[in-house]
């Protein structure tokens, strides 16, 4: 197998990071297969699971949206304290060995939740430098047909408002895609958004490495799957 590609996905909550990963999993373009996904937040949930379940009776892996919101402050607080103590590295360090082992079996590794470039060595630097990977930033927009304006999906909280622009500015590849919630047919929606995956996989296969050598900070790609 050729060298594995590690892809870190960034973007505010609801921008479609998990959707991007899901579409990569099912794409007819086999250049990404076999594929394995990881989540930095998954390690946070693992570490907090017993405490939250024993104290509140909530299974954070299967709970409702309302239940997750009820304990979100606990997750956020613990996550931030550990990030502060380690100057950013605590959570992603827990994934490094898993990803190293996965690179022996999988052509593409996707980390679905890269959020921070706050410290000198943070999630972005981990993806791009330590793992020799690529950072993809995803944003979602809606079109108000009544006034002809594009409305960009907004950050969910102050942390996203502060950090997402930093992460976006360091990305190797940018996707802007339309909010297609108005389309009820899942197959039609999938076909439209899969155009973005096809263009991304072509870039990854033929131009990503050259872009990196040429100075990748200036290399951006925008996809409008209309």
N, C-alpha and C positions, 0 to 999 in steps of 0.2 A: 504493500500500500504506500502511496506517496505521502509526503509530509501532511499532517493534519492542519486544518485551518481552525483557529480559535476566533470566535466572533462574540463580542460583547455588545449587548443591546441596551441602548439608553433611550430616554424619553420620559415624559411625565406620566403619571398613572392614567390609564385609559387611552394612551396613544396607540396601543396595539402591539406591544412587545411580545406578549404571549401569542397573539394572533400571527405575528410574523413567524415565530418559531413553529407554530402549528402548520402554517402553510409550507414552510420548508420541509416539514416531515412528510407531507402528502403530495408535494410537487411532482409532476411528471418528469421534470428535469432532474435526472439522477446524478448530476455532477456533485450534489451535496451529500449523497448517501454513502455509507451509513452515517447517521447523525445521532448525537447524544446531547441532551440539554441539562444545565445545572442552574441553580438559583442561589445567589448569595444569601438572600433572606431565608432560604430553607434551613441554613445552619442556625440562624437566630431562632426560628420556630422550634427546632430540635432542642435547643438549649433551654427554652422557656416552657416547653410542653408540659413537663411534670408539675412545675409550679402553678401554671394556669389551670391545669386540669384538677389538681388536688385542692386548690383554693377556691375555684369558681365553677368547677364541673364542666368546663368548656374545652372541647377538643378543637384546637386551633387549625387542625388539618381538614376537618369536615364540618365546622360550625357555620351557622348562617352569617349573612352580612352584618346583621344587627349584633350578634354575639361577638364577632370579630371587632366591630367598632367599640364594643364595651371594654375590650382588653387591649385595644390598640396602643393606648398610652404606656402600658407596661412594656410592650414590645419595643416601642420607639425609645423609651427611656433606657432600657437595658442595652439596646443597640448603640445608642449614642454614647453611653458611658464606656462601653468596651472600645468603641472607635476612638474616643478621646484618650483612653489609657494607652492604646497601642499606636496612636497617631495615624489611625485609619486602617491598619492592616489586619485587625483581629479576625474579622469575618471571612475575608477572602483568603487569608492564609489557610483556613480550614478546608478550602476547596482545592488548593494547589496539588496535593498528592492525588486526589480523585481525578483531576483533569489530566495530570501526567500519565496516569494509568490508562485513562480513556483514549488518549492519543495513540495508543498502541493498537486500538481496535476500530476507531471511528475516523472517518474522513473529515467530518465537521463537528466541532464542539461549540455549542452556543451557551453563553451565560446570559440569562434573560433579564438581569436587573442591575446594570451598572449605573450608579447614581452619583458618585462622588469624585471630584478632583480637588478636594479641599486641602489635603496635606501634600507635602512634596512627593511622597510615594503613596498613592491612593489607588482606588479601583481602576481608574483609567490607565495609570502607569503600569499596574499589574497586568492588565489585558494586553496593552500595546508593547510593553518592553519585556517584562519577565516571561510572558507566555508567547511573545512574538505574534500577537494577534491583531485584529482589526476592530475598531469601534464603529458601530452603526448607530446613528441617531434617528429616531422615528418621531414624527409629529403628525397630528391628525387635524383636518380642517373640515368645516361645513360651509356650504354655499347658501346664503340667504338670497333666494331667487327674486324675492320682492324688491330688494334694493341692490342686488348684484354685488354683495360684499362677501369676502371670505372671512370666516370666523375661525381662529385657531383655537384648538382645545387647550384650556388653561391649566396651569399647575394646581395640584390639589391642596398644597399647603405652603408655608413660608420656606421650608427646607427645599422644596422643588423649585420655587421661584428663584432662590438664591443659587442653587447648584446646577440646575438643568442648562442654563446658558453657558456655563463654564464647560460642562461636559460636551455640549453640542459643538462648541468652538474647537474642540480637540478631536472631533470625529473624523474618520476616514471616509465615511459614506453616509449620506443623508437621504432619508425617504420622507416625503410628504405625501400622505394619501388621504383620500376623502372618507369622511364618516358615511358609511353606506347603510346605516341603521334603517333608512327609509326603504331599503330593498328587502322584501320579505322572503324571497327565494334564496336559500342558502347557497345553492349551486351557482346561481347568477352572481352573487356577492363574491363567492370564492374565485370564480373565473376572472372577475375584474381585478381583484387584489393580487391574484397570482401573477399578473403581468409585472408587478413590482419584484416578485421573487425571481422571475426569469431574468430580468435586467440585472438584479443583484448577483445572481449566480454567474452570469456571464462576466461581470466585472471581477468577481472573486477569482474566477478561473483564468482570465486572460490579462487583467490589468492591475490587480491589487498589488502584486509584488513590485511591479515596475513603479507604481505610484509611491510605494513606500520608499524605494531607493531614490526617487526623484524629489522627495521632501513632501511627505503625505499630508502635512497640515493644510496645504492649499488645495488638496484634491477633494472636491465635493461632487456628489451626484444627486440630482433631484428626480424623483419619479412621481408622475401624476397619472395614475392608472385609470384614465377616463376612456 
